[in-house]
Amino acid sequence: MTETRQRLMIDPEVIGGTAQAPRLIGSVCARCATVTFPRQRSCPRCTSEDVHPRELATRGELWSWTIQCFPPKAPPYLPGGVEEFEPYGVGYIELPGEVRVEARLTESDPERLRIGMPMELTLVPVPGAPDKLTFAFEPVPEAER
Amino acid sequence: MSGGGDVAVVGVGIHAFGRHDGVTGLEMGAIAARRALADAGITWQDIDFAAGGSDAAGNADTSVSMLGLTGVPFINVKNGCATGGTALTTAHAMLVSGAAEVALVVGFDKHPRGAFNPLPEEWGIGSWYGETGLMLTTQFFALKIQRYMAEYGISDSTLAKVASKAFANGARNENAWRRTPLSEAEILGARMVNHPLTQYMFCSPGEGAVALVLARGSRVRELARVPVYLRSVAFRTRRFGSFEVFSPSIPIESAPSATSEAAAVAFEEAGIGPGDVDVAQIQDTESGAEVMHLAETGLCEHGEQESLIQSGATELGGRLPINTDGGCLACGEPIGASGLRQVHEVVLQLRGEAGERQVPKECRVGFTQVYGAPGVSACTVLTV
């Protein structure tokens, strides 16, 4: 993992922590406790502006998933990512008591994904920009569940 | 909004959907408008209010240079997939208020192959979202139906049956784009786009135009051979907790969708229940959308779609025929035109003028529902 230390987060407003222990940065409303991701300046539920940044949980359950089978258009994808395209998983991960976060999945085999499976936050290189890291969720190994 | 029973569709016109080289979106709109006027037996000079729009093919009001410079008040609408529904809402309000007696609404679009290239910044999201590979509408549709199938026991076969019905109906519609029937097996075996949705379960960006002439009061009886009353039109946007396209996160607390709310209001204002509907056109951007919208509109219970669709109830000869003109799946999706196409089709069905695809049972109540990003929906109830 030493090499990842040199890489930059895709957006430091979205991913905090360290390369070894990343955290997604959301926000929480001081009035109604609604959690959002990414960080918002006001609460989409109660409209309060008394909203503060919050590091979100790093484990949750897979709420829904799909496999992205064709290369996204560039832009907004990066052109290099399209040339080397391989299908990838996408899902929503329900972070308990917080929010469901949309993310890439490290698993792209539909046979190995199921709703409700435990997932954990990790970092992956940005397709087409290997010097940058973006977030993804990976299945929690059976032994750690 | 009340008095809807006083407003009727008295003319309809369509320019065929599909691909049409050499004709602009605005020209298609003007052609549809002339056909709607001819259907009502009037001229452009008789229109005292107009509203219309396209998403990507120009300002609707510039069509006056083709239709005639009569000084008519003409409102341009640009409201995503709900553009047609919003134009109709506007015209309906003008008629009900008494500000106009005969109105025209028009919707058209002309999207090239592979159109729709949204950028996160235009949707209030950082560029990281697109670079990470999450800025795709097809992903949203897949994620939403995948969860729904698990919760309510909907099968892959049902998704395929929605598409095969669309192409079967499209084969009977001279204005549809995809007119070749496809079997359930061919649809399931086609290229996977986003699990569980294959290539033929998605609509494609296309071209087309639709216009409607609406009238109120005594003008209805003067103009219409068979008046089709617009009993209600309701338009809503999303609330906190609804699951919409391009959402980096969604709340755990869920809320009724914009469609559920718009449909409930449309039925309430019309004084008609979902159980009274004889024929309906609902947004089928992909197969899963038709399945979910069937329940969101109240036309069936959540989970009931599996037996309803498997039994053939939503086919032309079934108890509740859905998307009788082939819907977006067979007609393609010219964004500005699709919402009005639904009303056009219901009018033909209620008049008994739908030709080869006429629903065999007696149709007195029709319903339409259009839905679009980022969570807008417009619904209508129409009766004869």
Chai-1 contact restraints between the chains, C-beta under 6 A:
chainA,res_idxA,chainB,res_idxB,connection_type,confidence,min_distance_angstrom,max_distance_angstrom,comment,restraint_id
A,I10,B,W128,contact,1.0,0.0,6.0,A-B,restraint_1
A,D11,B,G126,contact,1.0,0.0,6.0,A-B,restraint_2
A,D11,B,W128,contact,1.0,0.0,6.0,A-B,restraint_3
A,V14,B,W128,contact,1.0,0.0,6.0,A-B,restraint_4
A,F37,B,P248,contact,1.0,0.0,6.0,A-B,restraint_5
A,F37,B,S249,contact,1.0,0.0,6.0,A-B,restraint_6
A,P38,B,P248,contact,1.0,0.0,6.0,A-B,restraint_7
A,P44,B,F240,contact,1.0,0.0,6.0,A-B,restraint_8
A,R45,B,F240,contact,1.0,0.0,6.0,A-B,restraint_9
A,S64,B,L143,contact,1.0,0.0,6.0,A-B,restraint_10
A,S64,B,Q146,contact,1.0,0.0,6.0,A-B,restraint_11
A,S64,B,R147,contact,1.0,0.0,6.0,A-B,restraint_12
A,T66,B,Q139,contact,1.0,0.0,6.0,A-B,restraint_13
A,T66,B,A142,contact,1.0,0.0,6.0,A-B,restraint_14
A,T66,B,L143,contact,1.0,0.0,6.0,A-B,restraint_15
A,T66,B,Q146,contact,1.0,0.0,6.0,A-B,restraint_16
A,T66,B,N194,contact,1.0,0.0,6.0,A-B,restraint_17
A,T66,B,H195,contact,1.0,0.0,6.0,A-B,restraint_18
A,I67,B,H195,contact,1.0,0.0,6.0,A-B,restraint_19
A,C69,B,M192,contact,1.0,0.0,6.0,A-B,restraint_20
A,C69,B,V193,contact,1.0,0.0,6.0,A-B,restraint_21
A,P72,B,G133,contact,1.0,0.0,6.0,A-B,restraint_22
A,P72,B,L136,contact,1.0,0.0,6.0,A-B,restraint_23
A,K73,B,N117,contact,1.0,0.0,6.0,A-B,restraint_24
A,P76,B,L119,contact,1.0,0.0,6.0,A-B,restraint_25
A,P76,B,P120,contact,1.0,0.0,6.0,A-B,restraint_26
A,P76,B,G130,contact,1.0,0.0,6.0,A-B,restraint_27
A,P76,B,M135,contact,1.0,0.0,6.0,A-B,restraint_28
A,Y77,B,G133,contact,1.0,0.0,6.0,A-B,restraint_29
A,L78,B,E131,contact,1.0,0.0,6.0,A-B,restraint_30
A,V90,B,Q139,contact,1.0,0.0,6.0,A-B,restraint_31
A,V99,B,S249,contact,1.0,0.0,6.0,A-B,restraint_32
A,R100,B,I250,contact,1.0,0.0,6.0,A-B,restraint_33
A,V101,B,S249,contact,1.0,0.0,6.0,A-B,restraint_34
A,E102,B,L134,contact,1.0,0.0,6.0,A-B,restraint_35
A,E102,B,P248,contact,1.0,0.0,6.0,A-B,restraint_36
A,R104,B,T132,contact,1.0,0.0,6.0,A-B,restraint_37
A,P110,B,H195,contact,1.0,0.0,6.0,A-B,restraint_38
A,I115,B,A150,contact,1.0,0.0,6.0,A-B,restraint_39
A,V126,B,E131,contact,1.0,0.0,6.0,A-B,restraint_40
A,T134,B,T132,contact,1.0,0.0,6.0,A-B,restraint_41
